[in-house]
């Protein structure tokens, strides 16, 4: 497995400065936020895309994923716009050679309902769009228990659809971050290395520095590794305090774990 950092987790306020600091920390790759940022496809010209791709290449980074969470695809009032934006982000993945686009599929409605069919149809279409471009649409865990998400993905039957495993987000919402992941480890195409204290759906738990929460991150990594996962563990830290310090400590800890490339 390789270590990455989701840019924005270092506190520089600049994408290019984040990359420079990431190089100094010594990781293999980066994860880039897309939505409503300077690299949102709506804001980035063709020449801007070329410049960004060349700049990333100059550091020798792989792009583990682009982050494109829009809030789900189950609302008829917004689904067309969100699908169009997701396609644009998948196209940007091609330019930046990112193997995953992480998304929030949204809460899954009851099977057989109109909302479920709308939701499943949108995600199935986007999964196929991703597959045709050799990218994976990686649905981030946390909106529902992993088993429910796995059932949804299995029913859609798209090889382009995978899981962005975020143990901390599951923990923050009161779900068990380890339960049910073993039989579906083959669906994981990206992992967020985050931690948090346990909350519930009404009171979301707070984020914590890696290994200082209740997300069982060491066990989570071991489970996906045993399932054959050899992709990125992407450090992410969303709080405003001690961004760089916590990122460095997280990377140092991950480098000591079995199966992680130095």
Secondary structure, 3 states (H helix, E strand, C coil): CEEEEECCCCCCCCHHHHHHHHHHHCCCEEEEECCCCCCCCCCCCHHHHHHHHHHHHHHCCEEEEEECCCCCCCCCCCHHHHHHHHHHHHHHHHHHCCCEEEECCCCCCCCCCHHHHHHHHHHHHHHHHHHCCCCEEEEECCCCCHHHHHHHHHHHCCCCEEEEECHHHHHHCCCCCCCCCHHHHHHEEEEEECEECCCCCCCCCCEECCCCCCCCHHHHHHHHHHCCCCCEEEECCCCCCCHHHHHHHHHHHHHCCCCCCC
